[in-house]
Amino acid sequence: MPETEIENPLHKLADEQIEAIGREFDQLHEEVKADLGDRDARYIRGMIGLQRRLALYGRVLLIGSRYRPLWGLGAVTLGLAKILENMEIGHNVLHGQWDWMNDPVINSASWDWDSASTADAWKHSHNYIHHTYTNIRGKDKDLGYEIMRIDPHQRWHPIYLLQPIYNVLLMLAFEYGVAFHDLDLDAVRAGEKSHKELLKDLKGISYKLRLQITKDYVAWPLVSGLVMLGIDLALAASGIQLEAVEPRRQSRRERMARRARGGWRRARRNAPITGGKKEVLRQLIARKSFREPFRRTLMANVAANVIRNVWAHAIIFCGHFPDQTYTFSQEETEDETPGARYVRQLVGAANIEGGPLFHVISGNLGYQVEHHLYPDMPSTRYGEIAPKVREICRRYELPYNTGPFSKQWGMVQRTIIRLAFPGGTPRPKPGPYKGETVISEGERHSPYATATADRTDQEAAPAHG
């Protein structure tokens, strides 16, 4: 247990200030809620349409995946589509951010996503447990995902020596790690979750896994193989000579073993086959017309899923585990008022600075602070309210945790490596926020940007009289 405790910013506020903060944040939420309308609905419907087009373009490109440029472009396009589906669409729809539309499909009760986690299990572990008990030690199970030591207050165990290694594995297979985490086996052991509920979750995850494996690793590779086989068959039948696929370069041992098998077998295998149909068949076999597109599409789909997993892991870890964020004891949060809850959410998260494109592909979770204040607010509004949130932080001398991606990611990796070993003390925390209220180009059009700038100018103006 660390000897050094960093004072919670909440303790520096008077009760009246805490309640005033709660009223201001409530008012901000109600203002945005009253303003929701057609432009917000057009955005999410347009984003869903864009994601589906990108997924289709990626699948079509991968039909020609035997060609490296198409393989790379198809894998990246499909990976981007999967990122949008998980981050900007799935995560946010399941939070209930678009329930106000009363759309029969785009709502948290009906939506499902392309992830190993079932929607119901994820909503319980993330929406309820994590967002209710954010960074409360012993209650927030997302604090290190119960497998990593990312806070010095966590008791050290020898297994944590391996966490820099299994953190890399978690990056590559993040969706499966989250699905396993959502099972909440600790609750089963504690008797808080029945074996019947566990079995239901396992069945749900098994169904999602079968669906994803069938779609990404069987069905779409099969489409690529059959389409390319049909194209090559048509070309060969029309008399066009197909080029054989070059074999991979063999090692010296493989070349020696090949020679040892005998020249007569090689001669027989390489002997020309006469006859039209046989010649076409020979060309298709030599070109690997079905096998090569199938294999390459399968590998591209693996790559697309890895791209999505690594990106999601980076954004989520950078929003929760940098040095700037505070954790809380259960005693500190007893009898917590709405205002105190807002402050806990404010200082328990960290933003990642970036432009509009960055925020879209991160599901607007670069505004993690705003997301934790208002998890049910449409994600497109986070950038609009950020200047107002910073202005409140300045007035009440509260920290506002933010930094570029490289800084946040670097701090997270340093923490994972350092706390793999015994000991450790909490890192220094930022002081009261004194920066600009508008720090991103995309925030300049916010209705709150001008208002907060005017307030800042008034505070900075010298007194007369």
N, C-alpha and C positions, 0 to 999 in steps of 0.2 A: 504494500500500500504506500503511495507516495506521501512524503512528509509535507510537501508544499501544496497548499490549496490556493487556487486563484479565485478571488472574490467574484461572485456572481454579480453582474451589473444590476440585477434586480434589487440587490440589497442596498444600493446607493439611492434608490428612489423612495420618496415618501408615498404613503398609501394614496394620497390625493393625486399624485402624479401617475401612479399605476392605473388608477381608475380613469383618469383623463386620457391616458394612452389607449385604454380599452375602448372608450367612447369614440376616439378619433379613428381607430381601425375599424370599428363597427360601422361608422358613418361612411368610410371609404368603400367598404364592402357593399353597403346599400346603394351608394351612388352608382357603382359599376353595375350592380344587379338591375337597377332601374333603367340603365342605358342599353342593356343587351337587346339586340334586334337583328335585322336583316343582314347587316354586314358581317356579324359574327356567324350566322347560319351559313351564309355564302362561303365564308372562309373554310369551315370544317367540311362542308360538302365538296368544295373545290379541292381541299387537301386529300380527301379520300379518293376523289377521281384522279388526281395526280399520282398518288401512290399506286393505284391499280394500273395506270398506264405505264409507269416505270417498271412495275413487276412484269407486265406483258412484254415490254420492249426487251427487258433482260432475258426473259425466256426465249423470245424469238432470236435474239443475238446468239444465244447459246446453242441453237440448232447448228450453227456453223462453228461450234467450239473447237473443231479440229484445227482451226486457224488461230494462232495465238492472240492476235489483236482482238478478234471477236470473243475469245475466251476471257481476256482481261476486261474488255468493255462490258461484256455480259455479266460477269461476276460482280463488278463494281456497281453497275446499274441495279442489279437484283439486291445487292447488299444495301444500297441506298433506299430502295423500296422497303426492305425489311426494317431498316432503321426508322423510317417515317411511320410504318405501320405500328411498330412497338412504342416509339417515344412520343411523337406528336399526336398520334391517333389513339392507339390502344390504351396506353397509360392514362391519358387525359379523359377519354370517354369513360373508362372504368372508374374514374374518380367522380363521375357524375357532373363533369363540367358542362355538359351539353344536355342535361336532362330537362332544362327549362324549355327546350325546343318542343318537347312532347313528340319527338320523332319516333316512329314505331321500331326503328332499327338503331339509330344513333343514340343510345341511352345505356346507362350503366347496368340495367337489368338484363338486356338482350344481347349486348355486344360480346363477342369472343375475339381472341387475338391469336396471332401466329407465334405462340410461345408454348413452352412445355408446361407452364403453370396453368391450372384451370382458373377461370375468371373468379369463381366463388372463393377458392382458397387464397388467391392473391388479394382480393378485396378485404378479406379478414385479416391477413397478416400485415398488409401494407396500409390500406386505408384506415382500418380500425386501430390495430395495435401500434404500428409505427407512428402514424400521424396523431394519435391520441397521447402516446407516451414518449414523444420525441426526445431522445437523448437522456431519458431517465434511466440511470443504471439499475439493471435488474428487471426492468419492465420493457424497455424498447429492445426487441429481439433483433432489430436491424443494426444495432450497435456492434459492428463486427460480424454480423450474421451468425453469431454463436460459434464461429470457428476461428475467429481472428482476434487478436488482442490489439485494439487500436486506441485504447485509452489507458493511461498508467494506473487508474483505479482498478482495472480488471486484474484479478489474481493471476499470477504467472503460472504456466504449466509447461513441462518440457515439450509437449506437442507443438507449442508455438514456435519452437526453433525451426520448424518446417514451413511456417506460414509464408515466407518469401517465395518458396517453391510452389506451394499449392495456391498462392494468390495468382501466379501465372496460369495455372491450370484453370482456375476460376474465371480468369479473363476469357479464355478460349471457349469455355463451355458455360458461360454465365447463366443462360436461361435454365440449364439443368440444375445448376447450383441453387438458383432462386426457387425452382420447383421443389427441390429437396428441403430447402429451408421452410417453405410454406407448409410442409407436412407437420411442423411443430412437434417433433418427437419428444421434446422436454415436457410439453403439456400432457402428452400421453403417459409418460413416466410418472408425472405428478398427479395423475388421475383427473386432470382438468379437461381432458379430451378423451372420448370413448374410443374403443377399438373399432366400433362400427363407423364412427366418423373418419377414422384413419383409413379404413378399408374403402370408404367412399372416395376419399381424396386419392388413394392409390389407383383406383379404377379410373378416375378422371384423368390423372397424369398418364396412365398407360394408354388411354384412348388418344390423348393429345400426341403422345410419342408415336403411336402407330400412324396417326394421321400425317404427322410431319415426315416421318421416314418414308411412307408410301408416296407422298407428294414430291418431296425433294430428292429422294434417293432411288425411287423406282419409276414413278409415272413420268415425270418430266425428262429424265434421262432416256426412258423408253421412247418418248415422243421424238427426241433428238435423233436417236438411233434409227427409228423407222423412217422419219422424213429424209434423212441423209441417205439411207439405204435406197429409198425410192428414187431420189435424185440421181444417185450413182447408177442405179439400174437403168434408168431412162437414158442416161448419157452413154453407158456401155452398149446398150441395145441399139443405139443410133449410130454406132461405129466409132465413137470417140474413145481413144485409148486413155484409160485412167492410170494415173501415177500411183505406184505402190507406196504405202506408208514406210518411211525410212525406219529401220529398226534402231532401237537405242544403242548407244555405243557400249560395247562389251568390254569387260575387264580382261586382262591377260589370261587369268584362270579360266574364264568362260570361253575364250577363244580356243584355248588348248583342249578343253573338254569337248568343244564342238568338233574340232578336228579329229579327236580320238574316236568319235562315234562312227567314223567311216565315211569315205568319199562316195561310196555307192548310194548311201541314203541321201546325201545332198544332191547327187545327180538325179536320183529318182524324183525328189521333191521339186527340183528346179526344171524338170523336163517340161517342154511346152505341151499344152493340152489342145488338141485339135477339136474343131467343131464349134459352131456359133454359140450355143447355150453353154457349153463347157468353158469356152473362152470368156464369156461374160461372167460366169461363176468364178473362174480363176481370178479375174480382175477384181471382183468384189471382195474376195477373200484376201487378196494381196493388199488391197486398199483398206481393209478392216472397216468397211463401209458402215456396219452397224456397231461393232464393238468400240471403235475409237470415239465416235460422238457420244455414245452412252457413257463411257468411262470419263471423258472430259467434262461432260455436263454434270455428272455426279460430283466430280471434284470441284467444279465451279460452284455448285450449290453448297458444298461444304465450306468453301471459301466465303461465300456470301453470308452464311450463318455465323462464321467466325468474325467477319467484319462487323456484323450487327452486335455480337456478344462483346467484343472488345470495346466498341464505342459505348455501349450501354454501361458496361462496367466502369469505364473511365468517367463518364458524366455523373453517374450516381455516387461513386466514391469521392469525386472532387466536390460534390455538393454537400457531403456529410462529414468527411473525415480530415479536412485540413486542420492545421494547428489553430486556426482562428476560432473554431467552434467550441462551445461550452458543453459540458455534460453536467448532469444534476443528480444529487442524491434523492432518494425517495422522501426523506424528511423535508428537503427544501420545497417540495411540490405538494406537501399536504395542505389541504384547504386552499387550493390555488384558485384565485379569482380569474375572471375572463381577461382582465388587463395583464395579470401576471403570466397567463398562458400565452398571450400574444408576445410578451417579452421573451419567454422561453423559446418559442418558435423562431423568433427573430435572431437570437444569438446562437441558436443551435444548428443553424444552417449556413452555407457559404455560397456565394454567387460565383459564376465564371463569366468573365467579360468577353464579349465578342460582337460581331455584326449580326444583321438580320438573318442571313443564311445560317450562321452558326446556331442561332437560337432556334430556328425552325428544326434543324436536324438533331438538335438536342432535346426536342420536345418542349422547348422554352424552359427547360430545367436549369439553364444557365442562370435563370432567376429563381434559384432554389429558395432564397429567403422569402420572396413573394409567394411562391408555391406553398411554403409551410404556413404562411399567414392565412392563405386562402386556397386550400387544396381543391375546392369546388368551383373556383372562378375559372372561366375559359382562359387557357394558357396565353392566348394572344393579347390579353389585357395586362399581363405581368409587366411588360416593358412600359406600358402606359402609366401604371401606378408606381413604378420604381422611383421616379423623382419625388413623389409625395412621401413614400416610405423613407427615403433618405433625408428628406426635410424634417420629418418627425424625429428621426435619429439625431439629427443635429440639434434640434431644440431641446431634447431631453438628455443630450450627451450620452447616447447609447452607441455601441459599436455597430457598424454595418459591414459585414464580412464580404469582401469581394476581391478578385484578383484575376489575372490572365490565366488561361488554361495551363500553360507550362508551369506557372508558380504553384497552382493548386495541386496539379498532378504530382509535381516533385515533392511537395510536402507530404502528400498521402503515402508515396512510396518510401520516403524516409521514415515515416512513422511505422509503417509495416515492418521495415527492416529493424529499426531500433527496438521496438517493443516485442520483437521475437525473442529478445534476451531479457533476463530478470532486471528488475528495477525500472528506472525511468521516472521523470517528473513531468507535470503538465508544462507544455511549451508556453512562452509568453503570448498574451492575447493583445489584440489591438485595442487602443483606447477609444474615446468618443469619436464618432465620425465627423470629420471636418472637411471632407472632400466636396466635389461639385455634386449638385443634385441631378444633373444630366451628364452622363458619362458615355453614352452610346449614341451614334448618329440616328439610330432608329427610334430613340426616345424623344427627339426634338419636336416631333409632331404630336406629342402627348398633350391632352388638355391640361394636365397637371404640371407640365414643364414650365409654362409661362407663369402660372400662379406661384409655384415654388420659387422661381427666379425672382419675381417681384417681392416676395416675402424676404428672400435672402438679401436683396438690395436694400430693403428698408432696415433690416437689422444691421447692415454694414454702414449705412449712412450716418454721418456724425450728427449729434444732437445740436439744435440751435435754440436760442432763447436766453 
